[in-house]
Amino acid sequence: MVWQRIKNFILDLIFPKECFGCGYEGVYLCKNCQAKIEINSIFKCALCHQESNLGQVCNHCQKDTFLKTIWVATDYNNKILQCLIHNLKFQYIEEISSILGNLVIKYLNNFEIFKKFEITSENSIIVTVPLHKKKLLKRGFNQSDLLAQEISNYFKIPFVNLISRQKNTQTQIGLDRQARQKNVQDAFILNNYNSYKNKKIILIDDVVTTGSTLKECAKILQKNGFEEIYGLVIAQRED
């Protein structure tokens, strides 16, 4: 914590913060530009894009996944949002995770999603899509972990490192739907999970495209006895 504050202080001196939307100094996202990022109000099945009730995976797509939902908080086409996500993942500005986390929390609260799905701090845990240890060492953090921690702190739902990535897969960017699925096949394993067997799972990633990675994580979770698995992401990028 102390080292992080020192690092942030030094970075702020060398590279002063500016709003990614308008250039206003002192913050990465000013209030005016934050208001330009709309929370999604139309719910769709993230796998086929048909409208669905509260983001639930539709009956047709349920044949291909163990996910009950994939909740998508915002619209990826928003240029400010894209800039925030890019700078978190590729410029390693960890502080942006709290901004993105707050957008997801606003989405969940606006529609009382956890309440409607009876998700509580007692019956649920938060889990993330993991990075391979080589990529984690290079980046220094998993952006999904940072996002998950924000949500965990707010809703008091435990965040558990339940899944590990055993294959250092290539990036999904640029791959078609079939190649994406093959790329992540058998990429994940579960850590010690016996004490969480009866918990609902909120599975968090930063961005979803085809859903291949979330589906593969859900498959390994279901195979080991977890029955209620809910996906949650900041945004969905076009396939």
N, C-alpha and C positions, 0 to 999 in steps of 0.2 A: 504493500500500500504506500509506504513512504517513498520507495524507489519510483513507483508510478507517478506520484505527485511531482517528484524532482524531474523526471523525464518530461512530463507534461509542461512543467514550468520552463524548461530549457527549450522545448519545441515551440512554445508560445513566444519566446523571445526571438528565436531565429525565424520562425514562420508564423506570424501573427494570425489568429483565427479570422476567417472571413466567411460570411454566409455564402453557402454554395448556390443560393438562388439569386442574390442581388449584390453581394460583395460587402454588405454591412459588417463593420469590424467588431470583433469581440466574441462572436458566436459562429457556430457552423450552420445554424439554421435560425433565422430571426422569426419573430411571431408572424409577420406578414407573409413570409414565404412558407411557413408551416401551414398557414391557412390555405395555401394553394395545393396542398397534398390532401386529396379527398379520401376519406375512409370508404371502402366499398359498402354499398347498400343493397346491391343485387347479389343474391347467392346463386352460385352455379356449381355443378359437379366439375371439379378441376380436371378431370380426366377426359371428359367429352364436351364440356362447356355448355351443356344443357342446364337450364334453370333447375334448381333443386331447393328443397326445404332446408334452410340454415346451413348450406354448404355440404350436405350429406352426399356421399358417393351414390350415384343413381343405381337403380336396380340392375341395369345392363352392365355397368362397370364393376359392380360388386362381384361379378363372376371372375374378375381378374385381379382382385386385391382384397386384403384383409382390413384395409382402412375403412373406418365408418364415415369419416369426413376428411376433407382438406380445406381448412379455413384459410382464406386469402384476404389479408387485411387491407391492402391498398392496390392501386393501379400501377403496374410497372412502366406504363407508357409516360408517366409523369417524369419529366427530365430532371427535376430537382431530386426526386426519389432515386432515380438511377445514379445520379452523381453521389448521393449519400452512400448507397450500397457499394458502389465502385471504390470510393475512398476508404470505406471500412475494410473491404476485402483485399484491395490491391495497393493501397497507400498506408494501410495498417494504422488508421486513426481510430483507436479503440473507443474514444469518447463518443463517437457517432452511434455506438450500440445503444446508448441510453435514449437517444432521439428516436431511433427505429423501434426500440422496445416500447416507448410511450405511445407510438402510433398503433402498435399491435394491441396494447392494453386498452386504448381508446376504442378500438374496433370491438374487442371482447366485451367491454362495458356497455357500449352503445346498444348492443343487441342481447345483453345478459346471457351470453352464450354458455358460459360455464354453469350458470344457474339452470338453464333450460336442459342441459345435458347431465345435470346432477353431478357435476365435477367439483369436488371439494378438496381441501388440504388433507383430509383424513383418508379419502378413498382413491386418491390419484397421485401420480408422480409425473414430473417433466423429464423428458429424455430428448437428446439431440442426435442428429445425424453427425457421426464423428469424422474427423480428418484422420488420414494415415499419419503415423508418428513422424515421418520424414517431412510431410507438408506442414504439420503442426510445428515442428522445430524451425522450419524456414520462416513461417509467418509469425510464430510466437503466441498465437491464440487461435481458437476456433470461434469464428464470428457467431455461429449458432449457439455456442456456449454462453457468450456474452449476452446475446438476446434472451436466452433461456433464464439466465440469472436475474435479469430485469423483471421478467414475468414471474419467476419464482418468488422474488422478494415482495412483489406487489400482492400476489394472491396467497402467499404463504404456502404454496404447494412445493413439496421437496423436489429439488433438482438432483437427479441421480445419473452418474456416468454408467449407464447400463449396457451400451453397445460400443464395441471397438471395431475399427476397420483393419482387417488382416491383409487386404490387397491394396497396393498403392496404385489405384486405378488412374487412367488418364482423365483429363478434364472432359466433362460431358458437352462442353460448348463445341458446336460444329458437328456433333453426331446426330444421326437420324434416330427416330423412335426405337427401332429395332436394335441399333448399335448401342444406344444408351442402356437398354435393358441388359444386353449381353455384357457390357462394360462393368456393371455393378453386381453381376451375378456371383453369389457366394463371396461377396466382398466383406461381409460383416459377421461378427460373432458376438455372443452375449457374455458379459462378465458375470460375476456371482449375483444371481437374481432370485434365489429361493425366498428371501424375506419379502419380496415384492409381488409374489405370484398373483394375488387377488386384486392388484391395483389397476385402475384405469391408466392408460398411457397417453400423455400429450406429447406427440413426436414433433419436434421443432427443427425446421431448416430455414435458411434465409430466403431462398427463391426456389420456386418449383417451375419446371417446364413441362415435361411429359409426365412427371410423377414417378419415374423409374426408381430413383434413389429411395424415396419415401416408401414405395411399394416393396422394395427389397428389404428395407429395415422392418417393415410391418410383417413381412413373411417370416423372418427369423424370430420375431417376437411371438407371433401366433404359433409357430412351431414349438415354442417352449412354454406354451400354456396361457399366454396373454390373449384375452378375448375382446377387450374394448380398446381400440387404438384410434386416436384422433390426430390427424395431421394439422399443423399450424405453420404458416409461412407469412413473410412480409408481403410478398407479391408473386405474381405468376408471369414469367416471360413467355413470349409467343414461341410455339414449336417451330 
